[in-house]
């Protein structure tokens, strides 16, 4: 028993050290030259410069608490180098938090904590399987992992890193307690939803409708109509209010920086810009969870099924919606990225209970391909200073 206690802190330390190294290099490799040209490898340095600018102007954006949080943790510093150091440590700790939550969830079904640590560590690095589909430039054929695909992890955007631990806890707790007869679980779901949205709202836009529909169907089926209304209000009302606040102070009364004017319906417009083959991009992004679903569909639990429903909702938004006129940032991808990590997590959770037969071995092999791709992705960044968007 005492031996098992070392695995969580050991894994957490490894995640912290690797994260610090990657995030430090994000600042070291991204430089502004004297002529103003930017070697762009990550959002992190740009976000740190935003903290400096926002603090000097006394006005922070409404769509995330990231900038305020870093400013607060830095002791209200306006020094770029110090804010960068605070950001690196904070982001590394958030990755540790995500690892710890994943470790805890996986440990609910697997008693061998050494295996749980190794799987949770591997999950930290999974990426879409390496492909040779071109991104942006259809004449360029090169090893391709991130751009145009749906990555289960990402290392370059501070606001999604901030939101991911909360997203996982919110999803896990909500699906586990969605049939509760008590009201307190729904109050807590509302609080977690609120927390997710103030970090980054994209995942909530996909999961919140799925969760509310599940609560509605469950209670209507039992003819508990008033209970359905109360529970949905407890979950959705705080989220709706903060989303309205974010929308108003981002798109209507925004004096921080320029945002797209509106969202438009543009099927596959943004995705096809970044991927020359959308079916291949989808397949290499979800090969492992798709295989687990095919092999073990009859054994799928509610967490896995709802993770698929949420991913599907996020995929629809990613495919159909576009910001206008500044659409190139692909901001509707973030919900699918968050949902894909949770899909991988609960696919692993189901796989951990299956017998070691040919289906298990094939599933593990494909998962290994995702892990190897993720390690290659980071090694290329470290050794060749490639962008984290490649």
Secondary structure, 3 states (H helix, E strand, C coil): CCCCHHHHHHHHHHHHHHHHHHHHHHHHHCCECCCCCECCCCCHHHHHHHHHHHHHHCCCCCCCCHHHHHHHHCCCCCCHHHHHHHHHHHHHHHHHHHHHHHHHHHHCCCCCHHHHHHHHHHHHHCCCCCECCCCCCCCCCCCECCCCCCCCCCCCCHHHHHHHHHHHHHHHHHHHHCCCCCCHHHHHHHHHHHHHHHHCCHHHHHHHHHHHHHHHHHHHHCCCHHHHHHHHHHHHHHHHHHHHHHHHHHHHCCCCCCCCCEEEECCCHHHHHHCCCHHHHHHHHHHHHHHHHHHHHHHCCHHHHHHHHHHHHHHHHHHHEEEECCCCCCHHHHHHHHHHHHHHHHHHHHHCCCCCCHHHHHHHHHHHHHHHHHHHHHHHHHHHCCCCCC
